[in-house]
């Protein structure tokens, strides 16, 4: 009786293990296939904010220019995050 459970466990491992690996890889690939909707929405929102700041009058004691500078950097960092996810997932 000992050989039968062993054959069954070998069959299970030769079938289930590769299937589990493929499923895991497909899940990880699917995570990027869906894109980065939150990151992309954040970039859109920051671009809208930048447009509003450009339309605002005066410089507000340098704060408007500083806010625009920080927004530009935030947009770049968010895009870098999207690019990283695309390259590594």
N, C-alpha and C positions, 0 to 999 in steps of 0.2 A: 504494500500500500504506500510506502514512502515514495517511490518514483512518480506516482501519479500527481500528488500535490506539487512536486518539484517541477514537473513538466508544465503544469498549469501556471505556476508562478513565473516560469521562464516565458511562457507564451504571453502572459499578462504584461510582463515587463517589456517584451519586444514589441508589443502593440501599444500599450497604454503610455509608456514613457515617451516614445517619439510623438505620439498624438498630443500629449500634454505639452511637449516642447513647441510643436507647431502652433498649438492654440495660444500659448503664451506669446510667441513671436507675432502672431496675427493680431493679438490684442494690443501689443505695444505699437505695431505698425498702424493699427486702426486709430490709436490715440492721436497720431499726427495727421492721418488722413482727414480727420475732422477739422484740422486746422487749429488756429489759435483764436477763437472768436472773442474771448475776453481781452486778449492783448490787442487784437485788431480794433475792437471797440474803444479801448483806451486811447489808441493812437488817433482814431477819428475824433474822440472827445477833446483830446489835447490840440488837434488841428483847429477845431472849432473855437477853443479857448484862445488860441493864437490869433485867429481872425478877429475875435472880439477885442483883444488887446491892441491889435494894429489899428482898429477903428476908433479906439478910445482917444480922447483929446489929451493933450499935454503929456508930460512924462511923469507926473506925480512924484517929484523929488527923486527921480532915478529908480523908483520901485517898479514902474511899468517896464522899463528896459531890463531890469534884473529879472523880473518875472518871465519875460520873453526869453531871456537867456536860459533860465532854468527849464522852461518848457521845451525849448529846442533840445537841450541835453536829455530831458526825460523821454522825448520822442525817439531820440537816437538810441537810448538804452533799451527802450521797449522793443524797438525794431531789432536790436542786437539779440534780445531774448528770443524773439520769434525766429530769427536766423539760426540761433544756436539749437533751438528745439527741432527745427527742420533738418539740420545737419546731423543731429545726434539721436534722433528717434525714428 
